[in-house]
Amino acid sequence: MSGGKLVIFSAPSGAGKTTIVRHLLSLDLNFGFSISATTRKPRGAECNGKEYYFLTTEEFKEKINRDEFLEWEEVYPGCFYGTLKSEVERILENGQNILFDIDVVGGSNIKKYFGVRALAVFIQAPSVQELENRLVNRSTDHPEVIKERIAKAEHEMSFVHLFDVVIVNDKLEVALPEAEEKVRQFLEA
């Protein structure tokens, strides 16, 4: 795999990583966005091939068996997420840097695989209660799904030591420039 550097953003659901990633993609940093594959259903106006590659469980498992994933995980029972090797190769062959918006386990696995060629950033909400408030306020998930996500978030926070940088997203107007600064420093090194 030739090309640029890899920047990984991971966080518990509701911490604000997608908002930060969208901001970084709007800047002139030569980023290609790695579109993850998932078996979950689209939320809101999400489109196949833009936010995610939406696959059936059968399609996802076929790709696992053909070793088409750089990393994958069953994030919730029956709900798989993964990074296709072809997606990473496509971006790197274009000479671009890659920006990942990925779950905590996937992010730590990609960091382990690429080592110093990757910067792993963990976005953390100020508290578990604030995470729950954000998930409720975005109105995209049922209460039982929010309960699952909060339980998972508590587990995901134990992975923070595997990341290079931790940004607490208490105020977005502070977190955005902090993320931008860390990413620029890494890409220019």
C-alpha positions in Angstrom: 0.0 0.0 0.0 1.5 3.3 -1.1 0.3 6.8 -0.5 -0.3 9.0 2.5 -0.9 8.8 6.2 -3.8 7.4 8.2 -5.8 9.4 10.8 -8.2 7.4 12.9 -11.0 9.0 14.9 -12.8 6.7 17.4 -15.2 7.4 20.2 -18.2 6.0 22.0 -21.5 6.7 20.2 -22.6 10.3 20.8 -19.2 11.7 21.7 -19.1 13.9 18.5 -16.5 12.2 16.4 -18.5 12.3 13.2 -19.0 16.1 13.5 -15.3 16.5 14.0 -14.5 14.2 11.1 -16.9 16.2 8.8 -15.1 19.4 9.8 -11.7 17.9 9.0 -12.9 16.6 5.6 -14.0 20.2 4.8 -10.4 21.4 5.1 -7.6 21.1 2.5 -5.8 18.2 4.0 -5.8 15.8 1.1 -8.1 13.4 2.9 -10.0 10.5 1.3 -12.7 9.2 3.6 -12.7 5.6 4.4 -16.3 4.4 4.1 -17.0 1.5 6.5 -19.2 -1.4 5.7 -22.1 -2.3 8.1 -25.1 -4.6 8.4 -27.1 -2.0 10.3 -30.0 -0.2 8.6 -29.4 3.4 7.3 -30.4 6.2 9.7 -32.2 9.3 8.5 -30.9 10.3 5.1 -27.8 8.1 5.0 -27.0 6.7 1.6 -25.2 3.5 0.5 -21.7 4.2 -0.6 -21.6 7.6 1.0 -21.8 7.3 4.8 -21.5 3.4 4.8 -21.6 0.4 2.5 -24.8 -1.2 3.8 -24.6 -5.0 3.4 -26.7 -7.9 4.5 -25.3 -10.1 7.2 -24.8 -12.8 4.6 -22.9 -10.4 2.3 -20.8 -9.2 5.2 -19.9 -12.8 6.3 -19.0 -13.7 2.7 -16.5 -10.8 2.7 -15.1 -12.0 6.0 -14.6 -15.5 4.5 -12.8 -14.0 1.5 -10.5 -12.0 3.8 -11.7 -8.7 2.3 -11.6 -6.7 5.6 -8.6 -4.9 7.2 -10.6 -5.1 10.4 -14.2 -6.0 11.4 -16.2 -6.5 14.5 -19.7 -7.6 15.6 -20.3 -4.3 17.4 -23.8 -5.3 18.7 -25.4 -8.7 18.4 -26.0 -9.3 14.7 -24.7 -5.8 13.8 -21.3 -5.9 12.0 -19.0 -3.1 11.0 -15.7 -3.3 9.1 -13.1 -1.6 7.0 -12.7 -3.1 3.5 -9.1 -3.5 2.3 -10.2 -2.3 -1.1 -11.4 1.0 0.3 -8.0 1.6 2.0 -6.1 0.6 -1.1 -8.2 2.9 -3.3 -7.5 6.0 -1.2 -3.8 5.3 -0.7 -3.3 4.6 -4.4 -4.8 8.0 -5.1 -1.9 9.5 -3.0 -4.3 10.7 -0.4 -4.3 10.5 3.4 -7.1 8.5 4.9 -9.5 9.7 7.6 -11.3 7.0 9.5 -14.5 7.5 11.5 -14.6 4.1 13.2 -15.5 2.2 16.4 -12.9 2.0 19.2 -11.9 -1.6 18.7 -11.5 -1.1 14.9 -9.5 2.1 15.5 -7.1 0.4 17.9 -6.7 -2.5 15.4 -5.9 -0.2 12.5 -3.4 1.7 14.7 -1.8 -1.6 15.6 -1.6 -2.7 12.0 -0.1 0.6 10.6 1.9 1.8 13.6 3.6 5.2 13.3 2.0 5.7 9.9 -1.3 6.2 11.7 -2.5 8.8 14.3 -5.2 7.4 16.5 -7.5 10.0 18.1 -10.0 9.2 20.8 -12.9 11.6 21.2 -14.4 11.5 24.7 -17.6 13.1 26.0 -17.2 14.9 29.3 -19.4 12.2 31.0 -21.5 9.2 30.4 -24.6 11.2 31.4 -23.7 13.8 28.7 -23.3 10.9 26.1 -26.8 9.7 27.0 -28.2 13.2 26.7 -26.7 13.6 23.2 -28.0 10.2 22.0 -31.5 11.1 23.3 -31.4 14.5 21.7 -30.3 13.4 18.3 -33.5 11.3 18.1 -32.2 8.6 15.8 -32.4 5.6 18.1 -35.0 3.8 20.2 -34.6 3.9 24.0 -33.4 0.3 24.1 -30.7 1.0 21.5 -29.6 4.0 23.5 -29.3 1.8 26.6 -27.1 -0.6 24.7 -24.9 2.2 23.4 -24.4 3.6 26.9 -23.3 0.2 28.2 -21.0 -0.2 25.2 -19.6 3.3 25.7 -18.6 2.5 29.3 -16.6 -0.5 28.0 -15.1 1.5 25.1 -13.7 4.1 27.4 -11.3 1.4 28.8 -9.5 1.4 25.4 -8.4 5.1 25.7 -4.8 4.1 26.5 -4.4 2.5 23.0 -4.8 5.9 21.3 -2.2 8.6 20.6 -4.4 11.6 21.4 -7.5 12.1 23.6 -9.8 15.0 23.0 -12.6 15.7 25.4 -15.5 17.1 23.4 -17.1 19.2 26.1 -17.5 22.3 23.8 -17.4 21.7 20.1 -15.8 25.2 19.4 -12.8 24.0 21.5 -12.7 20.4 20.2 -12.7 21.3 16.5 -9.6 23.5 16.5 -7.8 21.1 18.9 -8.5 18.2 16.5 -7.4 20.2 13.5 -4.1 21.2 15.2 -3.3 17.6 16.2 -4.0 16.3 12.7 -2.1 19.1 10.9 1.0 18.4 13.2 0.8 14.7 12.3 0.4 15.2 8.6 3.2 17.8 8.4 5.7 15.6 10.5 
